[in-house]
Amino acid sequence: MRRYLEFIKEVEGLKSTLRTAWTATGRQESTAEHSWRLALGAAVLCCEFPELDREKVMLMCLVHDLGELYTGDVSAALRPDEGEKHRQEQLDVSRATKAISGPCAKEIMALCEEYNQGQTPEARFVKAMDKAETIIQHSQGANPPDFDYEFNLSYGMEYFQENEKLKELRTLMDEETGEAQHRSLQYG
């Protein structure tokens, strides 16, 4: 049990890993907060997608940003080199799961890899939901004056195009992005 306790203590760092998103009160969001709301959102939307393995979706949501524990969040708006980002994430997930090793660590590593490859229905759904959570937070948050709302309008679009329900969600989110952008321009 000690090794599991060590892992749980290690990942506490995700509560302090800040992202480039702000809450409605203007506080910078943490990776842990993002992953929690992503998992909750995916859990409820999964009801609309009975063909998906809900347990796999939930676990993937919880571990998809585990690599940010050591290197932090790299904003997609900065357009990082995907190969380098993926390599670093693999190293960091391996480091994070070192304490637990064995089958559990292998499962986490496999879920992170599946997510990064984005080929399975579950991985594509989690990628869509990951982008959705980020876009929704950008629309809800008290963002800096120079916030780039235009980025949201194309961010992750490819993950929403293969399903009518996800297209509908994307349309609603884009409308909210437009409203947030309008408020930002109107009230500075």
C-alpha positions as protocol buffer text, in pm:
chain_id: "A"
residue {
  index: 1
  type: MET
  ca { x: 0 y: 0 z: 0 }
}
residue {
  index: 2
  type: ARG
  ca { x: 291 y: 235 z: 63 }
}
residue {
  index: 3
  type: ARG
  ca { x: 371 y: 264 z: -308 }
}
residue {
  index: 4
  type: TYR
  ca { x: 14 y: 369 z: -387 }
}
residue {
  index: 5
  type: LEU
  ca { x: 27 y: 624 z: -107 }
}
residue {
  index: 6
  type: GLU
  ca { x: 353 y: 760 z: -251 }
}
residue {
  index: 7
  type: PHE
  ca { x: 194 y: 792 z: -596 }
}
residue {
  index: 8
  type: ILE
  ca { x: -110 y: 973 z: -457 }
}
residue {
  index: 9
  type: LYS
  ca { x: 118 y: 1211 z: -266 }
}
residue {
  index: 10
  type: GLU
  ca { x: 333 y: 1268 z: -576 }
}
residue {
  index: 11
  type: VAL
  ca { x: 43 y: 1370 z: -800 }
}
residue {
  index: 12
  type: GLU
  ca { x: -68 y: 1632 z: -545 }
}
residue {
  index: 13
  type: GLY
  ca { x: 162 y: 1858 z: -746 }
}
residue {
  index: 14
  type: LEU
  ca { x: -104 y: 1878 z: -1018 }
}
residue {
  index: 15
  type: LYS
  ca { x: -308 y: 2094 z: -779 }
}
residue {
  index: 16
  type: SER
  ca { x: -32 y: 2356 z: -804 }
}
residue {
  index: 17
  type: THR
  ca { x: 44 y: 2316 z: -1175 }
}
residue {
  index: 18
  type: LEU
  ca { x: -109 y: 2626 z: -1333 }
}
residue {
  index: 19
  type: ARG
  ca { x: -266 y: 2637 z: -1678 }
}
residue {
  index: 20
  type: THR
  ca { x: -323 y: 2927 z: -1916 }
}
residue {
  index: 21
  type: ALA
  ca { x: -689 y: 2951 z: -1817 }
}
residue {
  index: 22
  type: TRP
  ca { x: -862 y: 3154 z: -1548 }
}
residue {
  index: 23
  type: THR
  ca { x: -1164 y: 3082 z: -1331 }
}
residue {
  index: 24
  type: ALA
  ca { x: -1467 y: 3310 z: -1322 }
}
residue {
  index: 25
  type: THR
  ca { x: -1313 y: 3476 z: -1014 }
}
residue {
  index: 26
  type: GLY
  ca { x: -989 y: 3549 z: -1200 }
}
residue {
  index: 27
  type: ARG
  ca { x: -774 y: 3284 z: -1033 }
}
residue {
  index: 28
  type: GLN
  ca { x: -548 y: 3081 z: -1259 }
}
residue {
  index: 29
  type: GLU
  ca { x: -677 y: 2727 z: -1305 }
}
residue {
  index: 30
  type: SER
  ca { x: -472 y: 2420 z: -1207 }
}
residue {
  index: 31
  type: THR
  ca { x: -422 y: 2104 z: -1410 }
}
residue {
  index: 32
  type: ALA
  ca { x: -602 y: 1909 z: -1135 }
}
residue {
  index: 33
  type: GLU
  ca { x: -908 y: 2134 z: -1165 }
}
residue {
  index: 34
  type: HIS
  ca { x: -909 y: 2098 z: -1543 }
}
residue {
  index: 35
  type: SER
  ca { x: -882 y: 1718 z: -1522 }
}
residue {
  index: 36
  type: TRP
  ca { x: -1159 y: 1698 z: -1262 }
}
residue {
  index: 37
  type: ARG
  ca { x: -1407 y: 1899 z: -1470 }
}
residue {
  index: 38
  type: LEU
  ca { x: -1303 y: 1714 z: -1784 }
}
residue {
  index: 39
  type: ALA
  ca { x: -1377 y: 1381 z: -1612 }
}
residue {
  index: 40
  type: LEU
  ca { x: -1711 y: 1505 z: -1480 }
}
residue {
  index: 41
  type: GLY
  ca { x: -1813 y: 1646 z: -1819 }
}
residue {
  index: 42
  type: ALA
  ca { x: -1707 y: 1329 z: -1999 }
}
residue {
  index: 43
  type: ALA
  ca { x: -1896 y: 1115 z: -1747 }
}
residue {
  index: 44
  type: VAL
  ca { x: -2225 y: 1292 z: -1813 }
}
residue {
  index: 45
  type: LEU
  ca { x: -2179 y: 1323 z: -2190 }
}
residue {
  index: 46
  type: CYS
  ca { x: -2080 y: 956 z: -2210 }
}
residue {
  index: 47
  type: CYS
  ca { x: -2449 y: 881 z: -2150 }
}
residue {
  index: 48
  type: GLU
  ca { x: -2504 y: 1000 z: -2509 }
}
residue {
  index: 49
  type: PHE
  ca { x: -2236 y: 761 z: -2638 }
}
residue {
  index: 50
  type: PRO
  ca { x: -2324 y: 409 z: -2513 }
}
residue {
  index: 51
  type: GLU
  ca { x: -2076 y: 254 z: -2756 }
}
residue {
  index: 52
  type: LEU
  ca { x: -1783 y: 397 z: -2555 }
}
residue {
  index: 53
  type: ASP
  ca { x: -1610 y: 220 z: -2267 }
}
residue {
  index: 54
  type: ARG
  ca { x: -1706 y: 465 z: -1992 }
}
residue {
  index: 55
  type: GLU
  ca { x: -1451 y: 336 z: -1741 }
}
residue {
  index: 56
  type: LYS
  ca { x: -1171 y: 378 z: -1994 }
}
residue {
  index: 57
  type: VAL
  ca { x: -1295 y: 729 z: -2077 }
}
residue {
  index: 58
  type: MET
  ca { x: -1297 y: 826 z: -1709 }
}
residue {
  index: 59
  type: LEU
  ca { x: -949 y: 689 z: -1640 }
}
residue {
  index: 60
  type: MET
  ca { x: -812 y: 852 z: -1955 }
}
residue {
  index: 61
  type: CYS
  ca { x: -956 y: 1187 z: -1846 }
}
residue {
  index: 62
  type: LEU
  ca { x: -793 y: 1156 z: -1506 }
}
residue {
  index: 63
  type: VAL
  ca { x: -445 y: 1068 z: -1637 }
}
residue {
  index: 64
  type: HIS
  ca { x: -429 y: 1251 z: -1971 }
}
residue {
  index: 65
  type: ASP
  ca { x: -228 y: 1545 z: -1829 }
}
residue {
  index: 66
  type: LEU
  ca { x: -25 y: 1350 z: -1574 }
}
residue {
  index: 67
  type: GLY
  ca { x: 290 y: 1448 z: -1764 }
}
residue {
  index: 68
  type: GLU
  ca { x: 232 y: 1811 z: -1668 }
}
residue {
  index: 69
  type: LEU
  ca { x: 331 y: 1723 z: -1311 }
}
residue {
  index: 70
  type: TYR
  ca { x: 697 y: 1802 z: -1379 }
}
residue {
  index: 71
  type: THR
  ca { x: 710 y: 2024 z: -1687 }
}
residue {
  index: 72
  type: GLY
  ca { x: 386 y: 2216 z: -1642 }
}
residue {
  index: 73
  type: ASP
  ca { x: 117 y: 2305 z: -1891 }
}
residue {
  index: 74
  type: VAL
  ca { x: 227 y: 2412 z: -2236 }
}
residue {
  index: 75
  type: SER
  ca { x: -45 y: 2621 z: -2396 }
}
residue {
  index: 76
  type: ALA
  ca { x: -168 y: 2486 z: -2729 }
}
residue {
  index: 77
  type: ALA
  ca { x: -183 y: 2848 z: -2845 }
}
residue {
  index: 78
  type: LEU
  ca { x: 200 y: 2847 z: -2841 }
}
residue {
  index: 79
  type: ARG
  ca { x: 192 y: 2565 z: -3099 }
}
residue {
  index: 80
  type: PRO
  ca { x: 454 y: 2343 z: -2931 }
}
residue {
  index: 81
  type: ASP
  ca { x: 645 y: 2080 z: -3129 }
}
residue {
  index: 82
  type: GLU
  ca { x: 411 y: 1782 z: -3089 }
}
residue {
  index: 83
  type: GLY
  ca { x: 685 y: 1519 z: -3118 }
}
residue {
  index: 84
  type: GLU
  ca { x: 896 y: 1679 z: -2846 }
}
residue {
  index: 85
  type: LYS
  ca { x: 591 y: 1740 z: -2627 }
}
residue {
  index: 86
  type: HIS
  ca { x: 486 y: 1375 z: -2663 }
}
residue {
  index: 87
  type: ARG
  ca { x: 837 y: 1247 z: -2583 }
}
residue {
  index: 88
  type: GLN
  ca { x: 859 y: 1463 z: -2271 }
}
residue {
  index: 89
  type: GLU
  ca { x: 512 y: 1357 z: -2156 }
}
residue {
  index: 90
  type: GLN
  ca { x: 607 y: 990 z: -2188 }
}
residue {
  index: 91
  type: LEU
  ca { x: 915 y: 1048 z: -1972 }
}
residue {
  index: 92
  type: ASP
  ca { x: 716 y: 1243 z: -1715 }
}
residue {
  index: 93
  type: VAL
  ca { x: 433 y: 987 z: -1693 }
}
residue {
  index: 94
  type: SER
  ca { x: 693 y: 713 z: -1648 }
}
residue {
  index: 95
  type: ARG
  ca { x: 853 y: 918 z: -1370 }
}
residue {
  index: 96
  type: ALA
  ca { x: 516 y: 986 z: -1204 }
}
residue {
  index: 97
  type: THR
  ca { x: 418 y: 618 z: -1204 }
}
residue {
  index: 98
  type: LYS
  ca { x: 757 y: 490 z: -1091 }
}
residue {
  index: 99
  type: ALA
  ca { x: 636 y: 438 z: -733 }
}
residue {
  index: 100
  type: ILE
  ca { x: 348 y: 211 z: -831 }
}
residue {
  index: 101
  type: SER
  ca { x: 522 y: 20 z: -1114 }
}
residue {
  index: 102
  type: GLY
  ca { x: 369 y: -309 z: -1227 }
}
residue {
  index: 103
  type: PRO
  ca { x: 31 y: -350 z: -1400 }
}
residue {
  index: 104
  type: CYS
  ca { x: -121 y: -29 z: -1264 }
}
residue {
  index: 105
  type: ALA
  ca { x: 166 y: 184 z: -1395 }
}
residue {
  index: 106
  type: LYS
  ca { x: 149 y: 3 z: -1729 }
}
residue {
  index: 107
  type: GLU
  ca { x: -224 y: 74 z: -1752 }
}
residue {
  index: 108
  type: ILE
  ca { x: -169 y: 446 z: -1689 }
}
residue {
  index: 109
  type: MET
  ca { x: 114 y: 457 z: -1943 }
}
residue {
  index: 110
  type: ALA
  ca { x: -103 y: 275 z: -2199 }
}
residue {
  index: 111
  type: LEU
  ca { x: -397 y: 511 z: -2142 }
}
residue {
  index: 112
  type: CYS
  ca { x: -173 y: 816 z: -2185 }
}
residue {
  index: 113
  type: GLU
  ca { x: -28 y: 670 z: -2503 }
}
residue {
  index: 114
  type: GLU
  ca { x: -374 y: 582 z: -2637 }
}
residue {
  index: 115
  type: TYR
  ca { x: -488 y: 938 z: -2564 }
}
residue {
  index: 116
  type: ASN
  ca { x: -184 y: 1090 z: -2735 }
}
residue {
  index: 117
  type: GLN
  ca { x: -227 y: 869 z: -3043 }
}
residue {
  index: 118
  type: GLY
  ca { x: -593 y: 971 z: -3064 }
}
residue {
  index: 119
  type: GLN
  ca { x: -699 y: 674 z: -3275 }
}
residue {
  index: 120
  type: THR
  ca { x: -955 y: 485 z: -3065 }
}
residue {
  index: 121
  type: PRO
  ca { x: -1313 y: 608 z: -3021 }
}
residue {
  index: 122
  type: GLU
  ca { x: -1247 y: 665 z: -2649 }
}
residue {
  index: 123
  type: ALA
  ca { x: -930 y: 865 z: -2713 }
}
residue {
  index: 124
  type: ARG
  ca { x: -1099 y: 1080 z: -2977 }
}
residue {
  index: 125
  type: PHE
  ca { x: -1392 y: 1143 z: -2743 }
}
residue {
  index: 126
  type: VAL
  ca { x: -1159 y: 1239 z: -2456 }
}
residue {
  index: 127
  type: LYS
  ca { x: -963 y: 1467 z: -2689 }
}
residue {
  index: 128
  type: ALA
  ca { x: -1288 y: 1637 z: -2792 }
}
residue {
  index: 129
  type: MET
  ca { x: -1392 y: 1672 z: -2429 }
}
residue {
  index: 130
  type: ASP
  ca { x: -1045 y: 1800 z: -2331 }
}
residue {
  index: 131
  type: LYS
  ca { x: -1072 y: 2073 z: -2593 }
}
residue {
  index: 132
  type: ALA
  ca { x: -1433 y: 2139 z: -2489 }
}
residue {
  index: 133
  type: GLU
  ca { x: -1343 y: 2184 z: -2122 }
}
residue {
  index: 134
  type: THR
  ca { x: -1067 y: 2427 z: -2215 }
}
residue {
  index: 135
  type: ILE
  ca { x: -1290 y: 2629 z: -2449 }
}
residue {
  index: 136
  type: ILE
  ca { x: -1572 y: 2640 z: -2193 }
}
residue {
  index: 137
  type: GLN
  ca { x: -1327 y: 2760 z: -1927 }
}
residue {
  index: 138
  type: HIS
  ca { x: -1200 y: 3029 z: -2162 }
}
residue {
  index: 139
  type: SER
  ca { x: -1558 y: 3146 z: -2214 }
}
residue {
  index: 140
  type: GLN
  ca { x: -1638 y: 3141 z: -1842 }
}
residue {
  index: 141
  type: GLY
  ca { x: -1312 y: 3275 z: -1707 }
}
residue {
  index: 142
  type: ALA
  ca { x: -1211 y: 3625 z: -1607 }
}
residue {
  index: 143
  type: ASN
  ca { x: -938 y: 3636 z: -1871 }
}
residue {
  index: 144
  type: PRO
  ca { x: -661 y: 3892 z: -1920 }
}
residue {
  index: 145
  type: PRO
  ca { x: -748 y: 4186 z: -2149 }
}
residue {
  index: 146
  type: ASP
  ca { x: -536 y: 4051 z: -2437 }
}
residue {
  index: 147
  type: PHE
  ca { x: -694 y: 3704 z: -2429 }
}
residue {
  index: 148
  type: ASP
  ca { x: -709 y: 3541 z: -2777 }
}
residue {
  index: 149
  type: TYR
  ca { x: -1069 y: 3423 z: -2817 }
}
residue {
  index: 150
  type: GLU
  ca { x: -1013 y: 3363 z: -3190 }
}
residue {
  index: 151
  type: PHE
  ca { x: -790 y: 3069 z: -3100 }
}
residue {
  index: 152
  type: ASN
  ca { x: -1091 y: 2892 z: -2944 }
}
residue {
  index: 153
  type: LEU
  ca { x: -1285 y: 2902 z: -3271 }
}
residue {
  index: 154
  type: SER
  ca { x: -1047 y: 2660 z: -3442 }
}
residue {
  index: 155
  type: TYR
  ca { x: -896 y: 2478 z: -3142 }
}
residue {
  index: 156
  type: GLY
  ca { x: -944 y: 2101 z: -3172 }
}
residue {
  index: 157
  type: MET
  ca { x: -1214 y: 2138 z: -3437 }
}
residue {
  index: 158
  type: GLU
  ca { x: -1122 y: 1804 z: -3598 }
}
residue {
  index: 159
  type: TYR
  ca { x: -1241 y: 1611 z: -3291 }
}
residue {
  index: 160
  type: PHE
  ca { x: -1595 y: 1748 z: -3318 }
}
residue {
  index: 161
  type: GLN
  ca { x: -1659 y: 1682 z: -3687 }
}
residue {
  index: 162
  type: GLU
  ca { x: -1723 y: 1308 z: -3687 }
}
residue {
  index: 163
  type: ASN
  ca { x: -2035 y: 1305 z: -3471 }
}
residue {
  index: 164
  type: GLU
  ca { x: -2356 y: 1510 z: -3483 }
}
residue {
  index: 165
  type: LYS
  ca { x: -2381 y: 1540 z: -3105 }
}
residue {
  index: 166
  type: LEU
  ca { x: -2025 y: 1668 z: -3079 }
}
residue {
  index: 167
  type: LYS
  ca { x: -2091 y: 1908 z: -3369 }
}
residue {
  index: 168
  type: GLU
  ca { x: -2389 y: 2045 z: -3178 }
}
residue {
  index: 169
  type: LEU
  ca { x: -2178 y: 2086 z: -2863 }
}
residue {
  index: 170
  type: ARG
  ca { x: -1913 y: 2265 z: -3065 }
}
residue {
  index: 171
  type: THR
  ca { x: -2169 y: 2504 z: -3216 }
}
residue {
  index: 172
  type: LEU
  ca { x: -2293 y: 2595 z: -2868 }
}
residue {
  index: 173
  type: MET
  ca { x: -1937 y: 2647 z: -2742 }
}
residue {
  index: 174
  type: ASP
  ca { x: -1846 y: 2865 z: -3040 }
}
residue {
  index: 175
  type: GLU
  ca { x: -2152 y: 3080 z: -2972 }
}
residue {
  index: 176
  type: GLU
  ca { x: -2039 y: 3122 z: -2611 }
}
residue {
  index: 177
  type: THR
  ca { x: -1687 y: 3207 z: -2727 }
}
residue {
  index: 178
  type: GLY
  ca { x: -1833 y: 3480 z: -2948 }
}
residue {
  index: 179
  type: GLU
  ca { x: -2034 y: 3615 z: -2655 }
}
residue {
  index: 180
  type: ALA
  ca { x: -1727 y: 3614 z: -2429 }
}
residue {
  index: 181
  type: GLN
  ca { x: -1523 y: 3790 z: -2696 }
}
residue {
  index: 182
  type: HIS
  ca { x: -1797 y: 4051 z: -2736 }
}
residue {
  index: 183
  type: ARG
  ca { x: -1809 y: 4112 z: -2358 }
}
residue {
  index: 184
  type: SER
  ca { x: -1432 y: 4145 z: -2352 }
}
residue {
  index: 185
  type: LEU
  ca { x: -1433 y: 4404 z: -2630 }
}
residue {
  index: 186
  type: GLN
  ca { x: -1729 y: 4588 z: -2482 }
}
residue {
  index: 187
  type: TYR
  ca { x: -1612 y: 4604 z: -2121 }
}
residue {
  index: 188
  type: GLY
  ca { x: -1237 y: 4563 z: -2163 }
}
